[in-house]
Every structure is written in structure tokens, then in C-alpha cells.
């Protein structure tokens, strides 16, 4: 039987020698978070079943991204005197990038388990990390949490409660696999490597991309859902707590990835109610490689004014 082979011991020791940690300085420049990277993920992690869905590679079991960059340990270093405090994490933990709040008193991070991506927070004065109960993060469309302007509340993208099992592929194909082209702009290899290829893929995209937005009080762990589950491509808070929300809808494309799918752009208030419709953006699969779609090319909050938008690439 074939087995995995290892290099000679002197090479193996070199490969497994601890590398330099990544540093994350808090905004007040008083505490440096040192994160120890996982240099070599396990074969068991890499071998888990995963899906390629419109530009995202998602692990079926726990809904983490496939082969993410992770860390095995966090340490807090005082800038003033160099003292080091270790942050206790579960044995064998794989954690991701930390996100400091503005005053540098706490940070949030995700922790990958076999069955879920969990939300955790850490209080700097005590170097104590704790799990936020009842939250399964959904990183399908990117960052799954961010600090709200009050710096005490987290806006999270979570797996909808009671979603059930993923849709099973049909036992018998419903029809022939037909592809046609009418010319138009070419797509790059990167853009087309993980596109949707079937009705079954579209059903999986709906399932794994579906997200429940919620607010989490970092101190108490209280969870407050916002809106209904949907395919939220982007969500960003304004300085006064409004939300700019981009929601993907059908028809999907089998030529490009989710960032060019049709979407609605709306402004929500702090309770999750739509207060202003900003734009309806059509499917943009025929644009040039690296180009911008026709129409408003982006919407961003003005940092120096409450609830004020501008389109930097219009």
C-alpha cells in the first residue's frame, strides 16, 4: 500500500521549526497581538468535502472557507514593558484574523471547529477569550463580523437557524448539459475556475450563501437578528449606525463569479428596516477583464458625516 513519505529528519526539523508570528497592533498602540500561524494544515482538514460555488470554495461540513489562513495561538504583548500574556484557547484550535475594536480593549475572532465557525471575543485587561454562544458564522461572502460604530457591538453574518440539510443533487440529470456562446468579452481563468455549472450548483449557492444578519453585544453575548436570511454580498455600517446592504438575486451567471451577479443596494436603519433604495444593479457578465460594470461602480459611507453615501467609481 502507498503511504505518505517524510523527508530526512534534518529537513523535517527545519520544515517544522516555529515561524515568526504575525503582529496586530491595537489602535491605541498599547498592546501587540502576536498570532502563531499554522504553517502546514492537516491532511484531514484539506481532505474534507468542499464545493466550488461562484468564486467561493466552502467546506460542506462546517461552512468554513476551504484551506483558510489560520493561527494556533494568540499572545498579548504590552508595548510599555514587553510583558507577554498567553490567551487560552481550546486544544488544537484554528483561529483566524483578529479584529480590534477602536479603543483597543477587546478583539473578536473566528474559531474553526469540525462542525462550525464560531465567534469569540477576548478582553485585553484579563487576556480572557470566550465563545459567543448561539452564533455560527457564515464567511461565504467574506468577513463574517465587524465592529459597529459604538465599538461594543458586532455586526455578524451567521448561518440561518433551522436551515436544515443542504439540497441533494438529483439522482438522474434532469436534462442534457447544454452550453452556448454568443461571443462578447472573454473571461479570465481566475474568473471562470469556480463558476456555477448546473441547477444543482445554483441550489447549493442559495443554501451556503444564505445569511442571517445579527447584532451581538460583545460584553453580554446578546444576539439580535436583523432582517431576513438572504444572499448578502456586502454589508457596511455608517458612522451613525445605518447599514449599506448589497443583496444578490437571480438570474445567476455560469460565466462569472458572484461579485457580478444582479444585486439590490439598500440602506437599512439600526433595526434592520429598509429606509432607502439606492440602486438595482443588473447582471454584469460581459464586462472587460478587470473592468468596471456600467453604472454606479460602488457605494461607500462618508466617514465625516452621518448616513451620507458617495459612489467613488461612478
URMO-V149951 format. One line per field, one symbol per residue. ss: DSSP state (@ for helix, = for strand, . for the rest). phi: phi as a letter, one per 30 degrees, with the letter a starting at -180 (. if undefined). A space follows every 50 residues. Layout:
ss=???
phi=???
//
This chain:
ss=........@@@@@@@@.....====.....=======.....@@@@...= ===..====.....=.....========.....====......==...== .....=======....=======....==========.......===... ..======..............................@@@@......@@ @@@@@@@@@.=======.....========.======.....======.. .......@@@..======.....========..................= =.......==....
phi=.dbdccdeeddddddcdecdddcbddedhcbccccddddbddddddddeb ccbhjccbdddcidddhddbbcabbccdddbidcbdcdbeeidcccddbd ddcidabcacbccecacccbbbcdechccbdddibcdbdecjecaadded iccccbcbdedididddddddbedaddcbbbbijddcdeddcdbddbadd dddddeddddbcdacbdddcidcbdbiceaccdbbbddecjdbcbccdbd ddcccbcddcdeaccbccddcjcdcadcaccdebdcdddiccddjeclbb dddcbdhbcbcdcd
//
